[in-house]
């Protein structure tokens, strides 16, 4: 009913550590790839500012005309 001590150098522990390290490495590689999935669309984040600037410029041009 009690657990026994297992050495860190035990073969099963080493295999488990290697498996976990492999899984983590694969997942980190996927994360690295997925970070750049939407890079082509980053310009959309600044479009609101560009539209506001355009509208402000149009208002100023209208004032200059009148």
N, CA and C atoms as an extended XYZ file, in Angstrom:
198
Properties=species:S:1:pos:R:3:atomname:S:1:resname:S:1:resid:I:1 pbc="F F F"
N         0.820       -1.198        0.000 N   UNK     1
C         0.000        0.000        0.000 CA  UNK     1
C         0.866        1.264        0.000 C   UNK     1
N         2.159        1.100       -0.072 N   UNK     2
C         3.064        2.256       -0.071 CA  UNK     2
C         3.871        2.278       -1.352 C   UNK     2
N         4.226        3.473       -1.782 N   UNK     3
C         5.089        3.608       -2.945 CA  UNK     3
C         6.542        3.481       -2.512 C   UNK     3
N         7.348        2.936       -3.374 N   UNK     4
C         8.755        2.774       -3.067 CA  UNK     4
C         9.561        3.860       -3.781 C   UNK     4
N        10.777        4.082       -3.300 N   UNK     5
C        11.665        5.065       -3.913 CA  UNK     5
C        12.117        4.572       -5.280 C   UNK     5
N        12.166        5.500       -6.211 N   UNK     6
C        12.653        5.177       -7.546 CA  UNK     6
C        13.800        6.136       -7.842 C   UNK     6
N        14.894        5.605       -8.271 N   UNK     7
C        16.075        6.408       -8.575 CA  UNK     7
C        15.844        7.218       -9.849 C   UNK     7
N        16.418        8.411       -9.886 N   UNK     8
C        16.308        9.260      -11.059 CA  UNK     8
C        17.015        8.610      -12.249 C   UNK     8
N        18.002        7.801      -11.976 N   UNK     9
C        18.747        7.114      -13.035 CA  UNK     9
C        18.060        5.835      -13.510 C   UNK     9
N        16.912        5.521      -12.967 N   UNK    10
C        16.196        4.311      -13.341 CA  UNK    10
C        15.831        4.365      -14.837 C   UNK    10
N        15.871        3.233      -15.508 N   UNK    11
C        15.612        3.161      -16.950 CA  UNK    11
C        14.215        3.666      -17.303 C   UNK    11
N        13.223        3.300      -16.542 N   UNK    12
C        11.846        3.732      -16.814 CA  UNK    12
C        11.716        5.242      -16.643 C   UNK    12
N        12.361        5.788      -15.628 N   UNK    13
C        12.320        7.232      -15.398 CA  UNK    13
C        13.000        7.958      -16.557 C   UNK    13
N        14.124        7.447      -17.011 N   UNK    14
C        14.841        8.047      -18.142 CA  UNK    14
C        13.980        8.027      -19.407 C   UNK    14
N        13.334        6.900      -19.668 N   UNK    15
C        12.466        6.804      -20.848 CA  UNK    15
C        11.302        7.791      -20.742 C   UNK    15
N        10.725        7.909      -19.572 N   UNK    16
C         9.614        8.832      -19.365 CA  UNK    16
C        10.075       10.275      -19.581 C   UNK    16
N        11.241       10.628      -19.043 N   UNK    17
C        11.777       11.976      -19.224 CA  UNK    17
C        12.048       12.259      -20.700 C   UNK    17
N        12.601       11.288      -21.401 N   UNK    18
C        12.883       11.464      -22.828 CA  UNK    18
C        11.598       11.622      -23.633 C   UNK    18
N        10.587       10.830      -23.293 N   UNK    19
C         9.298       10.938      -23.984 CA  UNK    19
C         8.676       12.305      -23.747 C   UNK    19
N         8.692       12.752      -22.519 N   UNK    20
C         8.123       14.057      -22.180 CA  UNK    20
C         8.894       15.171      -22.881 C   UNK    20
N        10.212       15.094      -22.889 N   UNK    21
C        11.030       16.099      -23.569 CA  UNK    21
C        10.725       16.139      -25.060 C   UNK    21
N        10.551       14.985      -25.650 N   UNK    22
C        10.233       14.908      -27.073 CA  UNK    22
C         8.886       15.556      -27.365 C   UNK    22
N         7.895       15.257      -26.562 N   UNK    23
C         6.552       15.825      -26.743 CA  UNK    23
C         6.593       17.345      -26.580 C   UNK    23
N         7.305       17.824      -25.580 N   UNK    24
C         7.413       19.263      -25.352 CA  UNK    24
C         8.106       19.937      -26.535 C   UNK    24
N         9.160       19.338      -27.035 N   UNK    25
C         9.876       19.910      -28.186 CA  UNK    25
C         8.981       19.992      -29.413 C   UNK    25
N         8.230       18.943      -29.682 N   UNK    26
C         7.306       18.951      -30.819 CA  UNK    26
C         6.250       20.033      -30.660 C   UNK    26
N         5.708       20.155      -29.460 N   UNK    27
C         4.673       21.160      -29.213 CA  UNK    27
C         5.228       22.574      -29.340 C   UNK    27
N         6.442       22.805      -28.868 N   UNK    28
C         7.046       24.126      -28.984 CA  UNK    28
C         7.315       24.483      -30.446 C   UNK    28
N         7.677       23.501      -31.248 N   UNK    29
C         7.885       23.741      -32.671 CA  UNK    29
C         6.573       24.143      -33.343 C   UNK    29
N         5.491       23.499      -32.961 N   UNK    30
C         4.168       23.839      -33.506 CA  UNK    30
C         3.761       25.246      -33.069 C   UNK    30
N         4.020       25.569      -31.815 N   UNK    31
C         3.694       26.908      -31.313 CA  UNK    31
C         4.489       27.957      -32.080 C   UNK    31
N         5.765       27.695      -32.309 N   UNK    32
C         6.611       28.637      -33.039 CA  UNK    32
C         6.051       28.890      -34.441 C   UNK    32
N         5.573       27.852      -35.074 N   UNK    33
C         4.977       27.988      -36.408 CA  UNK    33
C         3.660       28.752      -36.336 C   UNK    33
N         2.842       28.434      -35.362 N   UNK    34
C         1.514       29.045      -35.290 CA  UNK    34
C         1.555       30.520      -34.909 C   UNK    34
N         2.638       30.952      -34.304 N   UNK    35
C         2.757       32.371      -33.955 CA  UNK    35
C         2.692       33.233      -35.209 C   UNK    35
N         3.198       32.741      -36.310 N   UNK    36
C         3.307       33.524      -37.532 CA  UNK    36
C         2.170       33.265      -38.536 C   UNK    36
N         1.159       32.539      -38.131 N   UNK    37
C         0.059       32.212      -39.042 CA  UNK    37
C        -0.637       33.474      -39.550 C   UNK    37
N        -0.827       34.448      -38.696 N   UNK    38
C        -1.599       35.636      -39.064 CA  UNK    38
C        -0.726       36.851      -39.390 C   UNK    38
N         0.563       36.648      -39.595 N   UNK    39
C         1.448       37.775      -39.903 CA  UNK    39
C         0.996       38.547      -41.134 C   UNK    39
N         0.447       37.876      -42.115 N   UNK    40
C        -0.011       38.550      -43.327 CA  UNK    40
C        -1.171       39.512      -43.061 C   UNK    40
N        -1.803       39.403      -41.923 N   UNK    41
C        -2.980       40.212      -41.623 CA  UNK    41
C        -2.737       41.240      -40.516 C   UNK    41
N        -1.497       41.424      -40.117 N   UNK    42
C        -1.193       42.381      -39.053 CA  UNK    42
C        -1.557       43.813      -39.438 C   UNK    42
N        -1.543       44.112      -40.711 N   UNK    43
C        -1.863       45.458      -41.170 CA  UNK    43
C        -3.279       45.860      -40.776 C   UNK    43
N        -4.160       44.895      -40.597 N   UNK    44
C        -5.550       45.193      -40.233 CA  UNK    44
C        -5.614       45.897      -38.877 C   UNK    44
N        -4.668       45.607      -38.011 N   UNK    45
C        -4.680       46.213      -36.683 CA  UNK    45
C        -4.474       47.724      -36.725 C   UNK    45
N        -3.868       48.232      -37.788 N   UNK    46
C        -3.633       49.670      -37.888 CA  UNK    46
C        -4.621       50.360      -38.826 C   UNK    46
N        -5.507       49.637      -39.426 N   UNK    47
C        -6.440       50.226      -40.387 CA  UNK    47
C        -7.372       51.240      -39.739 C   UNK    47
N        -7.764       51.020      -38.517 N   UNK    48
C        -8.662       51.971      -37.850 CA  UNK    48
C        -7.983       53.349      -37.784 C   UNK    48
N        -6.701       53.356      -37.453 N   UNK    49
C        -5.968       54.618      -37.385 CA  UNK    49
C        -5.864       55.273      -38.766 C   UNK    49
N        -5.630       54.479      -39.786 N   UNK    50
C        -5.520       55.013      -41.143 CA  UNK    50
C        -6.853       55.608      -41.607 C   UNK    50
N        -7.950       54.934      -41.299 N   UNK    51
C        -9.271       55.434      -41.682 CA  UNK    51
C        -9.565       56.738      -40.951 C   UNK    51
N        -9.258       56.790      -39.677 N   UNK    52
C        -9.474       58.016      -38.893 CA  UNK    52
C        -8.645       59.163      -39.460 C   UNK    52
N        -7.409       58.880      -39.799 N   UNK    53
C        -6.543       59.901      -40.389 CA  UNK    53
C        -7.112       60.380      -41.728 C   UNK    53
N        -7.595       59.466      -42.522 N   UNK    54
C        -8.191       59.821      -43.807 CA  UNK    54
C        -9.410       60.727      -43.606 C   UNK    54
N       -10.271       60.358      -42.691 N   UNK    55
C       -11.487       61.151      -42.421 CA  UNK    55
C       -11.104       62.533      -41.909 C   UNK    55
N       -10.121       62.605      -41.015 N   UNK    56
C        -9.683       63.903      -40.501 CA  UNK    56
C        -9.115       64.763      -41.620 C   UNK    56
N        -8.363       64.162      -42.515 N   UNK    57
C        -7.805       64.909      -43.649 CA  UNK    57
C        -8.915       65.407      -44.572 C   UNK    57
N        -9.919       64.597      -44.788 N   UNK    58
C       -11.052       65.009      -45.628 CA  UNK    58
C       -11.793       66.188      -44.988 C   UNK    58
N       -11.976       66.145      -43.683 N   UNK    59
C       -12.648       67.241      -42.980 CA  UNK    59
C       -11.847       68.522      -43.107 C   UNK    59
N       -10.520       68.402      -42.977 N   UNK    60
C        -9.666       69.595      -43.081 CA  UNK    60
C        -9.676       70.149      -44.496 C   UNK    60
N        -9.719       69.301      -45.491 N   UNK    61
C        -9.773       69.766      -46.882 CA  UNK    61
C       -11.095       70.464      -47.156 C   UNK    61
N       -12.170       69.927      -46.582 N   UNK    62
C       -13.481       70.560      -46.756 CA  UNK    62
C       -13.490       71.942      -46.133 C   UNK    62
N       -12.845       72.132      -45.007 N   UNK    63
C       -12.782       73.434      -44.335 CA  UNK    63
C       -11.998       74.419      -45.200 C   UNK    63
N       -10.952       73.947      -45.846 N   UNK    64
C       -10.128       74.819      -46.674 CA  UNK    64
C       -10.901       75.294      -47.910 C   UNK    64
N       -11.793       74.473      -48.402 N   UNK    65
C       -12.575       74.820      -49.593 CA  UNK    65
C       -13.573       75.928      -49.279 C   UNK    65
N       -14.201       75.846      -48.126 N   UNK    66
C       -15.239       76.822      -47.766 CA  UNK    66
C       -14.572       77.953      -47.104 C   UNK    66
